[in-house]
Amino acid sequence: MRKFAIPMLVTALLFMVTFVAIQVARGQVPLGPIVLSQETQSESMREIIAPEASTAPQQPTIGFIDSPSATCYIPDPAQDSCYINWYYMSVSASPNYMITMTATLNNIGPVAHIQGFFQTSMYIPYNMLGQGVKVPCGSLGAGGNPQLGNAYAFTIRARDSAGLSSANYGTVYCPAFNP
């Protein structure tokens, strides 16, 4: 009986330890923000992120940021000064409220910060940013495209009252400055 009981007891103990380890591993939540949804189109990407301290909702209530037509233009061809602007930027978060939307250029930093007040959507038209963000145009091929000037990566982030955030990433190329 002893020869049979001790191996059975050790086997039962190993099974219990294995099941406890599986339950502990299943209960762990990844650290950092949780990406709820993500879309990529050529060089552009956008995503919806849940804050790290909360549980991710089954259906996110913040939408993707819509920011078509990021444009870089040169108003005076005699100067190495271009302007970056978007046709519009828009995001919604019904039934939550939109808190902020921030546009950032890669090597410049934040270039626009808009705050909301008890509104479920934000719409920023092109003329709200004036002429746009002034940047150097660059010489031919400076941004990697042999026919254009500098390339600028941008990030647009929005956050709602539930702590969910949405981000949109892209690149805009400026015309080359030819002195």
C-alpha positions in Angstrom: 0.0 0.0 0.0 2.9 2.4 0.8 4.5 1.9 -2.6 1.2 2.9 -4.2 0.2 5.8 -1.8 3.4 7.9 -1.9 3.6 8.1 -5.7 -0.2 8.9 -5.8 0.3 11.6 -3.2 3.3 13.2 -5.1 1.3 13.0 -8.4 -1.7 14.7 -6.8 0.5 17.4 -5.3 2.1 18.1 -8.7 -1.3 18.4 -10.3 -2.4 20.9 -7.6 0.7 23.0 -8.1 0.3 23.0 -11.9 -3.4 24.1 -11.7 -2.5 26.8 -9.2 0.3 28.1 -11.4 -2.1 28.1 -14.4 -4.7 30.1 -12.5 -2.1 32.7 -11.3 -0.8 33.1 -14.9 -4.4 33.5 -16.2 -5.2 36.2 -13.7 -2.2 38.4 -14.5 -3.0 41.5 -16.6 -0.3 42.9 -18.9 1.4 46.0 -17.6 0.9 49.3 -19.5 -1.9 50.6 -21.7 -4.1 48.0 -23.4 -4.6 48.5 -27.2 -8.3 47.9 -27.9 -8.2 48.5 -31.6 -5.6 49.3 -34.3 -5.7 50.2 -38.0 -2.8 50.6 -40.4 -2.9 52.1 -43.9 0.5 52.5 -45.8 2.6 54.7 -43.5 -0.2 55.8 -41.2 -1.5 54.0 -38.1 -4.3 54.8 -35.6 -5.3 53.0 -32.4 -7.6 53.1 -29.4 -6.0 52.6 -26.0 -7.5 51.8 -22.6 -5.7 53.2 -19.5 -3.6 50.6 -17.7 -5.4 50.8 -14.3 -8.8 49.9 -15.7 -10.3 46.9 -17.3 -10.8 47.2 -21.0 -14.4 47.7 -22.1 -15.9 45.2 -24.5 -17.0 48.0 -26.9 -14.8 51.1 -26.8 -16.8 54.4 -26.7 -14.1 56.6 -28.2 -13.7 56.6 -31.9 -10.7 56.7 -34.2 -9.4 60.2 -34.9 -10.3 61.3 -38.4 -7.5 63.6 -39.7 -7.5 63.4 -43.5 -5.2 65.4 -45.8 -2.2 66.3 -43.7 -0.7 68.9 -46.0 2.6 70.7 -46.1 2.8 73.7 -48.4 5.3 76.5 -49.3 3.6 79.9 -49.5 6.7 81.7 -50.7 9.1 79.7 -52.9 11.9 82.2 -52.2 12.0 81.2 -48.5 12.7 77.9 -46.8 9.5 78.1 -44.8 6.7 75.6 -45.1 3.4 75.1 -43.2 1.8 71.9 -42.0 -1.9 71.8 -41.6 -4.8 69.3 -41.6 -8.1 69.7 -43.5 -9.8 68.9 -40.2 -9.3 66.7 -37.1 -12.3 65.0 -35.6 -13.0 62.4 -32.8 -16.1 61.4 -30.8 -16.7 59.5 -27.5 -20.5 59.3 -27.0 -21.7 58.9 -24.2 -18.4 60.1 -22.6 -17.1 63.6 -23.0 -14.0 64.5 -25.0 -11.3 66.1 -22.8 -8.3 66.8 -25.0 -6.9 66.5 -28.5 -3.1 67.1 -29.0 -1.1 67.2 -32.3 2.6 66.6 -32.0 5.3 66.7 -34.7 8.3 64.3 -34.3 11.2 66.7 -33.7 9.2 69.9 -32.7 6.9 68.5 -30.0 3.3 69.5 -29.3 2.0 72.0 -31.9 -1.7 72.1 -31.0 -3.6 71.3 -27.8 -7.4 71.6 -27.8 -9.6 71.0 -24.7 -13.2 70.1 -24.6 -16.0 71.0 -22.1 -19.0 68.7 -21.8 -18.9 67.8 -25.5 -19.1 64.3 -26.9 -17.2 65.1 -30.0 -14.4 67.4 -31.2 -14.1 68.9 -34.6 -11.1 71.2 -35.4 -11.3 72.8 -38.9 -8.1 73.8 -40.8 -8.5 77.5 -40.1 -8.5 77.0 -36.4 -4.7 76.4 -36.6 -4.2 79.5 -38.7 -1.7 79.0 -41.5 -0.5 75.8 -39.8 2.7 74.9 -38.1 5.8 76.6 -39.6 8.6 74.2 -40.4 11.7 74.2 -42.7 10.9 72.8 -46.2 14.3 71.1 -46.7 16.3 70.4 -49.8 15.4 67.7 -52.5 15.5 64.3 -50.9 15.9 65.5 -47.3 13.0 63.4 -46.1 13.8 60.2 -48.0 11.7 61.0 -51.1 14.0 62.2 -53.9 11.3 64.5 -55.3 10.3 66.2 -52.0 11.9 68.0 -49.1 11.7 67.2 -45.3 9.3 64.5 -43.9 7.6 65.1 -40.6 6.0 62.4 -38.6 2.9 63.4 -36.6 0.9 62.0 -33.8 -2.6 63.1 -32.9 -3.9 61.9 -29.5 -7.3 62.4 -28.0 -8.6 61.4 -24.5 -12.2 61.1 -23.1 -13.7 61.4 -19.7 -13.6 57.6 -19.1 -9.8 57.7 -19.6 -9.8 56.0 -23.0 -7.4 57.5 -25.5 -7.2 57.3 -29.3 -4.1 58.0 -31.4 -3.5 58.7 -35.1 0.0 58.5 -36.6 1.2 59.6 -40.0 3.9 61.3 -42.1 3.6 64.4 -44.2 6.2 65.4 -46.8 7.0 69.1 -47.6 7.9 70.4 -51.0 11.6 71.0 -51.5 13.1 74.4 -51.2 15.1 75.3 -54.3 17.0 78.6 -53.8 
